[in-house]
C-alpha cells in the first residue's frame, strides 16, 4: 500500500510536468531558463517557495532541533523571515536589471551592468562550484527517507528515479515544469507535515501544552540558545542569520526564479505573502520535541520526523516518502537547470558568442544530465566528497551580494573592482573556513570574507578608470527604476 501511494505521487508529478508544456511560449534559452518572464503571481509564488523548502526542511529541521534544541529553530525562522524583507526591496531591483539586460541568469545581469565578460565568467564558475554540492545534498535527505521507511524502494533505485524525473522535468518544458509541479509538491509537503504533527499532538495527553511543559521540566537546555562554545554562541548565531539574510536571494537559482516574474508588483506581493508558508514550521518543532520525549536515543538524529511519521497508517507513510522524494527531485531540477544555464550561456557562450539558441538549449540539457550523473555518483559512492564544499556553499554564493549592491547604488564601481572583490571574496571563504577554528568575536567567517570583498571592490574601483558604458548603464537602471 505504501509503495502504491509512493508511485502515485510520482506519476501525478510526471503528468503535471507533461501538461506544463502547453503553456510554453517557445524553446529559446530565455524561455527554458525563465519562461520568458511570463509567470503571474500564482506560479511565481510556488516557484519561489519551491526552491526554499526542500526535503532538508522536512527531515533536517526536526533532526537539528532533536539534536541541538531551539537554536536551529530560531535560526531557520529568523533568517528566512528577514530574507523576505530583503527580498521585498532587492528582488524588484534584480528584475529591473534583468529586464534591461534581457537576462536569464545572475551572470547575465552582472556581466551586462559592468560590461564585463570576465565578471560574467567568474560569477558563473563560482555559481557552478558552490551550487553543485547543494544540489547533491538533496540526495542525502531523500536517502534518509528511503533508508528509514521500508516501502519497497531502495536508496539506489530512488536516486536513479530522481535523476530521471529531474531531467525529464527540465527536458519537457524548462523551468515551467518545476513551477507547475511545485504547486502539487507544496500542497503535499504541507499536508504531510500537518499530518505528522497532528499525530504527535493527538498521541500526547494534554496536546501541545503538555509536549512543551515536559521538555521544559525534563530537558530545559533544549529550549535555550547555547552560549558556549563560541562557534555556537549568540554572536555567531546572530551574525549567521544576518549574513544568510542578505545572501538568500543571491543564489543563482533564486535570481532565476525572480526573472520569471511578469512584473515587479508580483514580486513585492509575494514577499508579503511568503511568510504565511512558515506556518508549517510550528508543526516541525512539535514533531521534533515529541520525538525527543518519546523516541530518545535515535541512531541518526535526522530520523526524528520519520520516527513520528511511522505512527501514521501505512499508505500515508507512502505519501510521506513520495512527498519527500518529490521535494528532493523538484529542488534538484531547479538547481541543475540553473547550473546548466550558467555553463552553456555564461561559460561556453563566452568562448563561442555566435552559438545559436537551439544549440545552447541542447548544451544546457546535456550539462544538466552530466551534473545529475555526477551528483548521483557522489551520493552513491562518495557521499562525503563534497562535505567541505557544502559547508562553504552558501557563504560563497552570498559574496555576490556586494557586487549586486554596487550594481544598484554605486556609480563609481568599476568592472575591475567588482571582479577583484569577488575573486578575493571567494578565496577568503575557503581560506577562513579552513584556517580558523573560531573567528574573532565568534562572527561567521562568511561575513569576514564579505568585508574583505567590499574593501577590495572599493580600493580597486578608486584605482581604476571607470568605463563610460558602465556609467551609462548605471544611469539607464536608475532611470528605469524611477519609471
C-alpha positions, 0 to 999 in steps of 0.5 A: 500500500505504501509503495502504491501511494509512493508511485502515485505521487510520482506519476501525478508529478510526471503528468503535471510536468507533461501538461506544463508544456502547453503553456510554453511560449517557445524553446529559446534559452530565455524561455527554458531558463525563465519562461520568458518572464511570463509567470503571474503571481500564482506560479511565481509564488510556488516557484519561489517557495519551491526552491526554499523548502526542500526535503532538508526542511522536512527531515533536517529541521526536526533532526537539528532541533532533536539534536541541538534544541531551539537554536536551529529553530530560531535560526531557520525562522529568523533568517528566512523571515528577514530574507523576505524583507530583503527580498521585498526591496532587492528582488524588484531591483534584480528584475529591473536589471534583468529586464534591461539586460534581457537576462536569464541568469545572475551572470547575465545581469552582472556581466551586462551592468559592468560590461564585463565578460570576465565578471560574467565568467567568474560569477558563473564558475563560482555559481557552478562550484558552490551550487553543485554540492547543494544540489547533491545534498538533496540526495542525502535527505531523500536517502534518509527517507528511503533508508528509514521507511521500508516501502519497497524502494531502495536508496539506489533505485530512488536516486536513479528515479530522481535523476530521471524525473529531474531531467525529464522535468527540465527536458519537457518544458524548462523551468515551467515544469518545476513551477507547475509541479511545485504547486502539487509538491507544496500542497503535499509537503504541507499536508504531510507535515500537518499530518505528522504533527497532528499525530504527535499532538493527538498521541500526547495527553494534554496536546501541545501544552503538555509536549512543551511543559515536559521538555521544559521540566525534563530537558530545559537546555533544549529550549535555550540558545547555547552560549558556549562554545563560541562557534555556537554562541549568540554572536555567531548565531546572530551574525549567521542569520544576518549574513544568510539574510542578505545572501538568500536571494543571491543564489543563482537559482533564486535570481532565476526564479525572480526573472520569471516574474511578469512584473515587479508588483508580483514580486513585492506581493509575494514577499508579503505573502511568503511568510504565511508558508512558515506556518508549517514550521510550528508543526516541525518543532512539535514533531521534533520535541515529541520525538525527543520525549518519546523516541530518545536515543535515535541512531541518526538524529535526522530520523526524528520526523520519520520516527513520528511519521511511522505512527501514521497508517501505512499508505500515508507513510507512502505519501510521506516518502513520495512527498519527500522524494518529490521535494528532493527531485523538484529542488534538484531540477531547479538547481541543475537547470540553473547550473546548466544555464550558467555553463552553456550561456555564461561559460561556453557562450563566452568562448563561442558568442555566435552559438545559436539558441537551439544549440545552447538549449541542447548544451544546457540539457546535456550539462544538466544530465552530466551534473545529475550523473555526477551528483548521483555518483557522489551520493552513491559512492562518495557521499562525503566528497563534497562535505567541505564544499557544502559547508562553504556553499552558501557563504560563497554564493552570498559574496555576490551580494556586494557586487549586486549592491554596487550594481544598484547604488554605486556609480563609481564601481568599476568592472575591475573592482567588482571582479577583484572583490569577488575573486578575493571574496571567494578565496577568503571563504575557503581560506577562513573556513579552513584556517580558523577554528573560531573567528574573532568575536565568534562572527561567521567567517562568511561575513569576514570574507564579505568585508574583505570583498567590499574593501577590495571592490572599493580600493580597486574601483578608486584605482581604476578608470571607470568605463563610460558604458558602465556609467551609462548603464548605471544611469539607464537602471536608475532611470528605469527604476524611477519609471 
